[in-house]
């Protein structure tokens, strides 16, 4: 049984699957950087990845599925790492900017101007989920999540995405540490005050304080 795995068995099949998926994902990144996401076709991806059409459709339904698999990888990179900076609000921020530096081509393709609205919208949703998780974790014990939580998460995501997009497109030159410091200096004090002071709620008129 072990011989089958080593000689054309399941292990080899799994490796071929991974290679095919990786080839398609890398091809899409290259093509986005060359001509923008909206102009890329499935045929472009197949030709660039040098895989068969049947192989492509065995793993992806369309180019958007390839895109989403790349974004999921990016999301996994940005996921909160609880032990990185214990007790620190938005502890994901420095790892986020460090990962962006390490995977600049991926970030340029997905979050830069050539990515297009579909890419950007999906990226914002994935990042919003990470931010929302951090805000929930930062609430005092027993505190009911406020109605304005998603509003605050949207503001935080906007700040992160603005930094990443300008950096990805070369409009901003900064190190990961510099971007992290700017983000934290602007965003963290206000959100911390809202969390600690109980301001993340609506008043009697339904307005966000």
C-alpha positions as CSV (number, residue, x, y, z in Angstrom):
1,X,0.0,0.0,0.0
2,X,2.8,2.4,0.8
3,X,4.4,1.6,-2.5
4,X,1.3,2.8,-4.3
5,X,1.4,6.1,-2.5
6,X,5.0,6.5,-3.5
7,X,4.6,5.4,-7.1
8,X,1.6,7.2,-8.7
9,X,-0.6,6.8,-5.6
10,X,-2.6,9.3,-3.6
11,X,0.4,11.3,-2.6
12,X,1.4,12.0,-6.2
13,X,-2.2,12.9,-7.0
14,X,-2.3,15.4,-4.2
15,X,0.9,17.0,-5.3
16,X,-0.4,17.3,-8.9
17,X,-3.6,19.0,-7.5
18,X,-1.6,21.4,-5.5
19,X,0.7,22.2,-8.4
20,X,-2.2,22.8,-10.8
21,X,-4.0,25.0,-8.3
22,X,-0.9,27.0,-7.5
23,X,-0.1,27.4,-11.2
24,X,-3.6,28.8,-11.9
25,X,-3.4,31.2,-8.9
26,X,0.1,32.5,-9.9
27,X,-1.0,32.9,-13.5
28,X,-3.9,35.1,-12.4
29,X,-1.7,37.3,-10.3
30,X,0.7,37.8,-13.2
31,X,-2.2,38.6,-15.5
32,X,-3.8,41.0,-13.1
33,X,-0.6,42.9,-12.9
34,X,-0.2,43.0,-16.6
35,X,-3.7,44.0,-17.7
36,X,-6.1,44.2,-14.7
37,X,-8.5,41.7,-13.3
38,X,-11.5,42.6,-15.5
39,X,-9.6,41.9,-18.7
40,X,-8.4,38.5,-17.7
41,X,-10.2,35.4,-19.1
42,X,-10.2,31.8,-18.1
43,X,-8.4,31.0,-21.4
44,X,-5.7,33.5,-20.4
45,X,-5.2,31.7,-17.1
46,X,-5.1,28.3,-18.7
47,X,-2.6,29.4,-21.3
48,X,-0.3,31.2,-18.8
49,X,-0.5,28.3,-16.2
50,X,0.1,25.7,-19.0
51,X,-2.7,23.5,-17.7
52,X,-5.5,21.8,-19.5
53,X,-9.0,23.2,-19.6
54,X,-10.4,20.1,-18.0
55,X,-7.8,20.4,-15.2
56,X,-8.7,24.0,-14.6
57,X,-12.4,23.2,-14.3
58,X,-11.6,20.3,-12.0
59,X,-10.4,22.8,-9.4
60,X,-12.2,26.1,-10.2
61,X,-15.6,27.1,-11.6
62,X,-14.3,30.4,-13.1
63,X,-11.7,33.1,-12.8
64,X,-13.5,34.5,-9.7
65,X,-12.9,31.1,-7.9
66,X,-9.2,31.5,-8.6
67,X,-9.3,35.0,-7.3
68,X,-11.1,34.0,-4.1
69,X,-8.6,31.2,-3.5
70,X,-5.8,33.9,-3.6
71,X,-7.7,36.2,-1.3
72,X,-8.3,33.3,1.1
73,X,-4.6,32.8,1.2
74,X,-4.1,36.5,2.0
75,X,-6.8,36.3,4.6
76,X,-5.0,33.4,6.3
77,X,-1.8,35.5,6.4
78,X,-3.7,38.3,8.1
79,X,-5.6,36.2,10.6
80,X,-5.2,37.3,14.3
81,X,-2.3,35.7,16.0
82,X,-3.3,35.9,19.7
83,X,0.2,35.3,21.1
84,X,1.9,38.0,18.9
85,X,1.0,41.0,21.2
86,X,-1.2,39.8,24.0
87,X,-3.6,42.5,25.3
88,X,-2.9,44.8,22.3
89,X,-5.8,46.0,20.3
90,X,-5.4,45.3,16.6
91,X,-2.5,43.0,17.1
92,X,-2.9,41.9,13.5
93,X,-1.7,45.2,12.1
94,X,2.1,44.7,12.2
95,X,1.9,41.1,11.0
96,X,-0.4,42.3,8.2
97,X,2.0,45.0,7.0
98,X,5.0,42.6,7.3
99,X,3.1,39.9,5.2
100,X,2.3,42.6,2.7
101,X,6.0,43.4,2.3
102,X,6.9,39.7,2.0
103,X,4.2,39.0,-0.6
104,X,4.2,42.4,-2.4
105,X,3.2,41.0,-5.8
106,X,0.2,39.3,-4.4
107,X,-0.9,42.4,-2.5
108,X,-0.3,44.6,-5.5
109,X,-2.5,42.4,-7.7
110,X,-5.3,41.9,-5.2
111,X,-5.4,45.3,-3.5
112,X,-3.8,47.7,-6.0
113,X,-5.6,49.7,-8.7
114,X,-5.4,46.8,-11.2
115,X,-7.4,44.5,-8.9
116,X,-10.7,46.1,-9.7
117,X,-13.9,46.5,-7.6
118,X,-14.6,42.8,-7.3
119,X,-11.2,42.1,-5.8
120,X,-11.3,45.1,-3.5
121,X,-14.8,44.3,-2.2
122,X,-13.9,40.8,-1.4
123,X,-10.7,41.9,0.3
124,X,-12.6,44.4,2.5
125,X,-15.1,41.8,3.6
126,X,-12.3,39.4,4.6
127,X,-10.4,42.1,6.5
128,X,-13.7,43.3,8.2
129,X,-14.2,39.8,9.6
130,X,-10.7,39.9,11.2
131,X,-11.3,43.4,12.6
132,X,-14.7,42.4,14.0
133,X,-13.2,39.4,15.7
134,X,-10.7,41.7,17.4
135,X,-13.3,44.2,18.5
136,X,-15.4,41.4,20.0
137,X,-12.4,40.0,21.8
138,X,-11.6,43.4,23.2
139,X,-15.0,44.0,24.7
140,X,-15.2,43.9,28.6
141,X,-16.4,40.4,29.9
142,X,-20.1,40.0,29.7
143,X,-20.6,43.1,27.4
144,X,-23.2,42.6,24.7
145,X,-21.8,43.5,21.3
146,X,-23.0,47.0,20.4
147,X,-25.1,47.8,17.3
148,X,-22.3,50.1,16.1
149,X,-19.7,47.4,16.1
150,X,-19.9,46.9,12.4
151,X,-19.7,50.7,11.8
152,X,-16.5,50.9,13.8
153,X,-15.1,47.9,12.0
154,X,-15.8,49.6,8.7
155,X,-13.8,52.7,9.8
156,X,-10.9,50.5,10.8
157,X,-10.9,48.6,7.6
158,X,-11.0,51.8,5.6
159,X,-7.8,53.0,7.3
160,X,-6.0,49.7,6.7
161,X,-7.1,49.4,3.1
162,X,-6.1,53.0,2.3
163,X,-2.6,52.4,3.6
164,X,-2.3,49.1,1.8
165,X,-3.6,50.3,-1.6
166,X,-1.4,53.4,-1.7
167,X,1.6,51.3,-0.7
168,X,0.8,48.5,-3.2
169,X,0.5,51.1,-6.0
170,X,3.8,52.8,-5.1
171,X,2.1,56.0,-4.0
172,X,3.4,55.5,-0.5
173,X,6.9,54.5,0.6
174,X,7.0,53.2,4.1
175,X,8.3,50.2,6.1
176,X,5.9,47.8,7.7
177,X,6.8,49.3,11.1
178,X,6.1,52.8,9.8
179,X,2.7,51.9,8.4
180,X,1.8,50.1,11.6
181,X,2.8,53.1,13.7
182,X,0.7,55.5,11.6
183,X,-2.3,53.2,11.7
184,X,-2.1,52.6,15.4
185,X,-1.5,56.3,16.2
186,X,-4.6,57.4,14.3
187,X,-7.0,54.5,15.0
188,X,-6.2,52.8,18.2
189,X,-6.7,55.6,20.7
190,X,-10.2,56.4,19.5
191,X,-11.4,52.8,19.4
192,X,-9.8,52.0,22.8
193,X,-11.7,55.0,24.3
194,X,-14.9,53.8,22.8
195,X,-14.4,50.3,24.1
196,X,-13.3,51.2,27.6
197,X,-15.6,54.2,28.0
198,X,-18.7,52.4,26.9
199,X,-19.2,54.7,23.9
200,X,-19.7,51.8,21.4
201,X,-23.5,52.0,21.7
202,X,-26.5,54.0,20.5
203,X,-28.0,56.8,22.6
204,X,-31.7,57.1,23.3
205,X,-32.2,58.7,19.9
206,X,-30.5,55.9,18.0
207,X,-27.4,58.0,17.2
208,X,-23.9,56.5,17.6
209,X,-21.9,58.3,20.2
